[in-house]
């Protein structure tokens, strides 16, 4: 009877030790995972900021392209108008 109790106690002690080891490993893994999650959140925030900056730059460039398109179109229209006037003067003269 005492031998059985001693054997049961030894078995339970080993199981408790294993359980404690698993708990320690799980805690270490959780700490690593939490650190990694924090690092990834920082990366995501940086990417979001970059995305916003790129969006602003694209908008500025789009506005600039539109400005140059209008300016060029107006310049070409003005040139054609002056050319027509000059041709009319030449034809009349």
N, C-alpha and C positions, 0 to 999 in steps of 0.2 A: 504494500500500500504506500509506504513512504517512498519507495523507489519509483512508483508510478507518479506520485505527486511531484517528485524531484524531476522526473523526465518531462512531465507536463510543464513544469515551471521553466525548465531549460528551453523547451520548444517555444513557449510563449515569449520568453526573453529574446530568443532569436528572431521570432516574428516581429516583435516590437522594434528590435534593432533594425531589421530590414525596412520596416515601415518608416522609421525615423530617417534612414538613409534616403528612401524614396521622397520623403517630405523635403529633405534638404536639397536634393537634386531638383525637385519640382520648383522649389523656391528660387534656386539659382536660375533655372530656365525662365521663370516668370520675370525675374529682375532683368535678365538679358532681353527678353521680349519687350518689356516696358521701355527699356532704353532704346531699343530699335524702333519701337512705335513713336517715341518722342523724336528720334532722329528723322524718321520718315515724315512726320508732321511738319518739321522744320523745312525739309526739302520741298514738300507740297506747297507750303506758304511761299517759299522763294520762287517756285515755278509760277504760282499765281501772280506774284508781283511782276515777274518777267513777262508773263502773258499780258498783263494790263499795260505795261510799258510798251510792248510790241504793238498792242492794239492802238495805243495813242500815236505811236510813230507811223503806223499804217494810215491812220486817219489824217495825220499831218501831211504825209506824202500824197494821199489821195486828194486832199484839198489843193496841194501845190500843183499836182498834175492837172486838176480841173482849172486852176488859175491860168497855167501856161496854155492849156487848150483854148480857153476863151481868148486869151491875149493873142495867141497865134492866129486864131480864126478871125479876130477883129483886124489884125494887121494885114492878113491876106485879103480880107474884104476891102479894107481901105486901099491897098495897093491896086487891086483890080478896078476899083472905082476911079482912082486917079489915072490908071492906064486907059480906061475907057474915055475919060475926059480928054486925055492927051491925044488919043487916037481920033476922037471927034474933032478936036481943034486942027489936027493934022489933015484930016479929010476935008474940012471946011476951008482950010487955008491954002 
